[in-house]
Amino acid sequence: MKRHLVTACLYTAITAVLLGIVYPLVITGIAYLAFPAQASGELVRQNGVVIGSRHCARWSQHIHRARAWPSR
């Protein structure tokens, strides 16, 4: 009985490490190799300083152009 419990705990720990740490790191590495700009968040730089993300800026510019939020 004790041997089965130890085996089950070891398998649980190994699976947690593989699926919780190793797998995400491998997938992130593949993403950086295949799509470097998108994997890093498509950051917008001005004079070498990060000022935002292209996705957030695109959404924000759309809202302001459409004047969805009128000024008071």
C-alpha positions in Angstrom: 0.0 0.0 0.0 2.8 2.4 0.9 4.6 1.7 -2.4 1.5 2.6 -4.4 1.1 5.9 -2.5 4.7 6.8 -3.1 4.4 6.0 -6.8 1.2 8.0 -7.1 2.8 11.0 -5.4 5.9 10.8 -7.6 3.8 10.6 -10.8 1.7 13.6 -9.6 4.8 15.7 -8.9 6.4 14.8 -12.2 3.3 15.5 -14.1 2.8 18.8 -12.3 6.4 19.9 -13.2 6.1 18.8 -16.8 2.7 20.3 -17.5 3.0 23.3 -15.3 6.6 24.4 -16.0 8.2 22.6 -18.9 5.3 22.6 -21.4 4.5 26.3 -21.1 8.2 27.2 -21.5 8.5 25.0 -24.6 5.4 26.5 -26.2 6.5 30.0 -25.3 9.9 29.3 -26.9 8.3 28.0 -30.1 6.1 31.1 -30.2 9.1 33.4 -29.9 10.9 31.6 -32.7 7.9 31.5 -35.0 6.3 34.9 -34.2 8.8 37.1 -32.4 6.9 40.4 -32.6 3.5 38.9 -31.6 4.9 36.8 -28.8 6.5 39.8 -27.1 3.2 41.8 -27.2 3.9 44.0 -30.2 5.3 46.7 -28.0 5.4 50.3 -29.4 8.8 52.0 -28.8 9.6 55.7 -29.1 13.2 56.7 -28.9 14.0 53.3 -27.5 11.5 53.5 -24.7 8.4 51.3 -24.6 5.3 53.5 -24.6 2.6 50.9 -25.0 1.2 48.0 -27.0 0.0 48.2 -30.6 -3.2 46.4 -29.7 -4.1 48.8 -26.9 -3.2 51.8 -29.0 -5.2 50.6 -31.9 -8.3 50.1 -29.8 -7.8 53.5 -28.1 -7.4 55.4 -31.3 -10.5 53.8 -32.7 -12.6 54.9 -29.7 -11.2 58.5 -29.9 -11.7 58.7 -33.7 -15.3 57.5 -33.4 -16.0 60.0 -30.6 -17.8 57.4 -28.7 -17.1 59.2 -25.5 -18.2 62.8 -26.0 -16.4 65.5 -24.0 -18.4 67.6 -21.5 
